[in-house]
Amino acid sequence: MKTYADLASSAVNSIKVDDKSIYIVYNSNIDKEYEFICANTAEFDVKLSETINKEESLGKFIHNQVKEGTIQPSVSQPSK
């Protein structure tokens, strides 16, 4: 699992990339971790790294990934 923490983002606190899921903690509630299902986590990871390196908006990136269907919210409850 790859972890991105200490992000320069007003919306996103941390992101973890696993084999089949993406886990996101938002700054609005750092006690909740949201799971998103992702068919191609390697491709997501590359795009995420590019977004971070270019210092683009992570909130916008996540929103677009959900909108495009690249990541889909898991039906399970958020974990701590």
C-alpha positions in Angstrom: 0.0 0.0 0.0 1.3 3.4 -1.0 0.5 6.3 1.3 0.4 10.0 0.5 0.3 12.2 3.6 1.2 15.8 4.6 -0.4 16.9 1.3 -0.6 20.6 0.3 -4.3 20.5 0.0 -7.2 22.3 1.7 -9.5 19.4 1.0 -7.5 16.2 1.3 -5.6 15.1 4.3 -4.2 11.7 3.1 -4.6 9.1 0.3 -3.7 5.5 0.4 -3.5 3.4 -2.8 -4.0 -0.4 -2.4 -4.4 -3.2 -4.9 -8.1 -2.6 -5.5 -9.1 0.4 -3.4 -8.2 4.0 -2.7 -8.6 5.3 0.8 -9.1 9.0 1.3 -9.2 11.1 4.5 -10.6 14.6 4.0 -9.5 17.6 6.1 -13.2 18.2 7.0 -13.2 15.1 9.2 -9.8 13.5 9.7 -11.4 10.7 11.9 -13.1 9.1 8.9 -11.4 7.2 6.0 -13.5 6.7 2.9 -12.9 3.7 0.6 -13.2 4.0 -3.1 -13.1 1.0 -5.4 -10.7 1.3 -8.4 -10.3 -1.1 -11.3 -6.8 0.2 -12.2 -5.0 1.5 -9.0 -1.7 1.7 -10.8 -3.0 4.2 -13.4 -4.8 6.2 -10.6 -1.5 6.3 -8.7 0.4 7.7 -11.7 -2.3 10.4 -12.2 -2.3 11.2 -8.5 1.5 11.6 -8.5 1.4 13.8 -11.5 -1.3 16.0 -9.9 0.8 16.3 -6.7 4.0 17.1 -8.6 2.3 19.8 -10.7 0.8 21.2 -7.4 -2.7 21.0 -8.9 -5.9 20.7 -6.8 -6.3 17.3 -5.2 -9.9 18.0 -4.4 -10.6 18.7 -8.0 -8.7 15.6 -9.1 -10.6 13.3 -6.7 -13.9 14.9 -7.8 -13.1 14.3 -11.5 -12.0 10.7 -10.8 -15.4 10.0 -9.1 -17.3 11.9 -11.9 -15.5 9.9 -14.6 -16.2 6.6 -12.8 -12.5 5.8 -12.3 -13.1 5.5 -8.6 -16.4 4.6 -7.0 -17.4 5.0 -3.4 -17.5 1.6 -1.6 -20.9 0.6 -0.2 -19.3 -0.3 3.2 -19.3 2.2 6.0 -16.3 4.5 6.4 -13.6 3.0 8.6 -11.5 4.7 11.3 
